[in-house]
Amino acid sequence: MFLQIKDSTDLIKILDIQELLDPNNDIIHGQEQEGEEEQETDTFKKENLVFPSGESLPRCWLDADYRKAKVS
């Protein structure tokens, strides 16, 4: 799966989908896609990633308490 860094055109290859789906993880491991060579694995904050379409990640992937209503 590929995600994009917000406000850029850089794509990230997600190495562990379960890590991405777990709302208790703030970071994921992935590889930037630059040219044809495999890049080194790096960490990325999930809050800085979006789908290549520009759509935000689902809240349930980012917030472990997504089901609780926010109190104002």
Residue frames as a rotation matrix with the C-alpha (Angstrom) as fourth column:
MET 1
0.586 0.810 0.000 0.00
0.810 -0.586 0.000 0.00
0.000 0.000 -1.000 0.00
PHE 2
-0.537 -0.741 0.405 1.17
0.739 -0.644 -0.198 3.52
0.407 0.193 0.893 -0.76
LEU 3
0.579 0.604 -0.547 0.44
0.762 -0.640 0.100 6.71
-0.289 -0.475 -0.831 1.14
GLN 4
0.164 -0.461 0.872 1.53
0.585 -0.667 -0.462 10.26
0.795 0.586 0.160 0.44
ILE 5
-0.542 -0.379 -0.750 3.22
0.817 -0.446 -0.365 12.79
-0.197 -0.811 0.551 2.71
LYS 6
0.532 0.804 -0.265 0.88
0.740 -0.594 -0.315 15.75
-0.410 -0.029 -0.911 3.27
ASP 7
0.813 -0.079 -0.577 1.61
-0.195 -0.970 -0.142 18.85
-0.549 0.228 -0.804 1.19
SER 8
-0.337 -0.898 -0.283 4.03
-0.686 0.028 0.727 17.00
-0.645 0.439 -0.625 -1.09
THR 9
0.502 0.456 -0.735 4.02
-0.839 0.462 -0.286 14.47
0.210 0.761 0.614 -3.90
ASP 10
-0.576 -0.817 -0.034 6.31
-0.764 0.553 -0.333 12.02
0.291 -0.166 -0.942 -2.05
LEU 11
0.535 0.741 -0.405 4.91
-0.563 0.670 0.483 8.49
0.630 -0.031 0.776 -1.86
ILE 12
-0.394 -0.564 0.726 5.61
-0.912 0.336 -0.234 6.09
-0.111 -0.754 -0.647 1.00
LYS 13
-0.086 0.307 -0.948 5.40
-0.315 0.894 0.318 2.31
0.945 0.326 0.020 0.66
ILE 14
0.291 0.285 0.913 3.79
-0.954 0.021 0.298 1.01
0.065 -0.958 0.278 3.86
LEU 15
-0.562 -0.661 -0.497 5.62
-0.615 0.736 -0.283 -2.09
0.553 0.146 -0.820 5.08
ASP 16
-0.909 0.281 -0.309 3.20
0.410 0.736 -0.538 -3.31
0.077 -0.615 -0.784 7.78
ILE 17
-0.388 0.844 0.370 -0.51
0.001 -0.401 0.916 -2.70
0.922 0.356 0.155 7.21
GLN 18
0.334 0.531 -0.779 -1.38
0.759 0.338 0.556 -3.79
0.559 -0.777 -0.290 10.77
GLU 19
-0.497 -0.593 -0.634 0.93
0.832 -0.532 -0.154 -1.10
-0.246 -0.604 0.758 12.13
LEU 20
-0.923 0.197 0.332 -0.95
0.013 -0.844 0.536 1.45
0.386 0.499 0.776 10.02
LEU 21
-0.086 0.991 -0.099 -4.38
0.103 0.107 0.989 0.25
0.991 0.075 -0.111 11.15
ASP 22
-0.011 0.019 -1.000 -3.49
0.951 0.308 -0.005 0.20
0.308 -0.951 -0.021 14.88
PRO 23
0.600 0.321 0.733 -4.70
0.213 -0.947 0.240 3.52
0.771 0.012 -0.636 16.38
ASN 24
0.930 -0.298 -0.216 -2.26
0.198 -0.091 0.976 3.07
-0.310 -0.950 -0.026 19.29
ASN 25
-0.042 -0.956 0.291 0.72
0.911 0.083 0.404 3.52
-0.410 0.282 0.867 16.95
ASP 26
0.588 0.191 -0.786 1.62
0.028 -0.976 -0.216 7.12
-0.809 0.105 -0.579 16.14
ILE 27
-0.084 -0.707 -0.703 4.33
-0.873 -0.288 0.394 6.13
-0.480 0.647 -0.593 13.68
ILE 28
0.895 0.267 0.356 4.65
-0.057 0.862 -0.503 3.59
-0.442 0.430 0.787 10.90
HIS 29
-0.208 -0.972 0.105 7.60
-0.083 0.125 0.989 2.11
-0.975 0.197 -0.107 9.05
GLY 30
0.828 0.483 0.284 7.84
0.253 0.130 -0.959 2.61
-0.500 0.866 -0.015 5.34
GLN 31
-0.309 -0.908 0.284 10.09
0.701 -0.016 0.713 3.33
-0.643 0.419 0.641 2.38
GLU 32
0.162 0.278 -0.947 10.06
-0.387 -0.865 -0.320 6.52
-0.908 0.418 -0.032 0.33
GLN 33
0.481 0.073 0.874 9.63
0.691 0.582 -0.429 5.84
-0.540 0.810 0.230 -3.37
GLU 34
0.496 -0.442 -0.747 12.49
-0.522 -0.840 0.150 7.58
-0.694 0.315 -0.647 -5.13
GLY 35
-0.203 -0.581 -0.788 13.53
-0.979 0.143 0.147 6.23
0.027 0.802 -0.597 -8.49
GLU 36
0.439 0.357 -0.824 13.90
-0.526 0.846 0.087 2.53
0.728 0.395 0.560 -9.11
GLU 37
-0.538 -0.723 -0.432 16.18
-0.022 0.525 -0.851 1.62
0.843 -0.448 -0.298 -6.19
GLU 38
0.434 0.617 -0.657 14.79
0.641 0.300 0.706 0.33
0.633 -0.728 -0.265 -2.87
GLN 39
0.033 -0.357 0.933 15.15
-0.438 -0.845 -0.308 3.00
0.898 -0.399 -0.184 -0.20
GLU 40
-0.878 -0.376 -0.295 16.07
0.125 0.415 -0.901 2.41
0.462 -0.828 -0.317 3.43
THR 41
0.097 0.910 -0.404 13.22
0.787 0.178 0.591 1.83
0.610 -0.375 -0.698 5.87
ASP 42
-0.863 -0.273 0.425 12.29
0.009 -0.850 -0.527 4.98
0.505 -0.451 0.736 7.79
THR 43
-0.457 0.744 -0.487 9.61
0.845 0.192 -0.499 6.01
-0.278 -0.640 -0.717 10.29
PHE 44
-0.756 0.341 0.559 6.78
0.088 -0.793 0.602 8.39
0.649 0.504 0.570 9.50
LYS 45
-0.830 0.557 -0.029 4.15
-0.108 -0.212 -0.971 10.00
-0.547 -0.803 0.236 11.72
LYS 46
-0.500 0.713 0.492 0.70
0.851 0.509 0.126 8.84
-0.160 0.482 -0.862 10.67
GLU 47
0.320 0.660 -0.679 -0.68
0.519 -0.722 -0.457 12.35
-0.793 -0.206 -0.574 11.18
ASN 48
-0.174 -0.493 -0.852 1.57
-0.465 -0.721 0.513 13.52
-0.868 0.486 -0.104 8.30
LEU 49
-0.952 -0.194 0.236 0.22
0.070 0.614 0.787 10.98
-0.297 0.766 -0.571 5.82
VAL 50
0.010 0.956 -0.293 -2.77
-0.686 -0.206 -0.698 10.97
-0.728 0.208 0.654 3.45
PHE 51
0.325 0.162 0.932 -4.00
0.515 0.796 -0.317 8.73
-0.793 0.583 0.175 0.66
PRO 52
-0.691 -0.656 0.303 -2.52
0.592 -0.274 0.758 9.57
-0.414 0.703 0.578 -2.78
SER 53
-0.074 0.764 0.641 -5.93
0.860 -0.276 0.429 11.06
0.505 0.583 -0.637 -3.67
GLY 54
-0.629 -0.208 0.749 -5.41
-0.115 -0.928 -0.354 13.64
0.769 -0.308 0.560 -0.90
GLU 55
0.490 0.872 0.018 -8.05
-0.233 0.112 0.966 12.09
0.840 -0.477 0.258 1.36
SER 56
-0.115 -0.489 0.865 -7.19
-0.962 -0.163 -0.219 11.94
0.248 -0.857 -0.451 5.07
LEU 57
-0.811 -0.180 -0.557 -6.63
-0.044 0.968 -0.249 8.66
0.584 -0.177 -0.792 6.87
PRO 58
0.241 0.947 -0.211 -9.67
0.188 0.168 0.968 7.30
0.952 -0.273 -0.137 8.72
ARG 59
0.187 -0.103 0.977 -9.99
-0.810 -0.578 0.095 8.58
0.555 -0.809 -0.192 12.28
CYS 60
0.926 0.235 0.297 -10.14
-0.366 0.750 0.550 4.99
-0.093 -0.618 0.781 13.59
TRP 61
0.598 -0.795 -0.101 -6.54
0.585 0.519 -0.623 4.49
0.547 0.314 0.776 12.33
LEU 62
-0.215 -0.710 0.671 -5.31
0.117 -0.701 -0.704 7.55
0.970 -0.073 0.234 14.24
ASP 63
-0.411 0.204 0.888 -7.37
-0.810 -0.530 -0.253 7.79
0.419 -0.823 0.383 17.43
ALA 64
-0.883 0.018 -0.469 -7.86
0.165 0.947 -0.275 4.84
0.440 -0.320 -0.839 19.78
ASP 65
-0.651 0.669 -0.358 -10.77
0.403 -0.095 -0.910 6.68
-0.643 -0.737 -0.208 21.43
TYR 66
-0.982 0.190 -0.007 -12.55
-0.105 -0.508 0.855 7.50
0.158 0.840 0.519 18.16
ARG 67
-0.377 0.899 -0.224 -15.85
0.601 0.421 0.680 6.13
0.705 0.121 -0.698 19.41
LYS 68
-0.187 0.267 -0.945 -16.04
0.906 -0.324 -0.271 8.51
-0.379 -0.908 -0.181 22.36
ALA 69
0.611 0.471 0.636 -17.79
0.667 -0.739 -0.094 11.79
0.426 0.482 -0.766 21.71
LYS 70
-0.555 -0.813 0.178 -15.60
0.627 -0.549 -0.552 14.85
0.547 -0.194 0.815 22.10
VAL 71
0.362 0.623 -0.694 -16.64
0.921 -0.351 0.166 17.01
-0.140 -0.699 -0.701 25.03
SER 72
-0.011 -0.329 0.944 -16.54
0.539 -0.797 -0.272 20.74
0.842 0.506 0.186 24.33
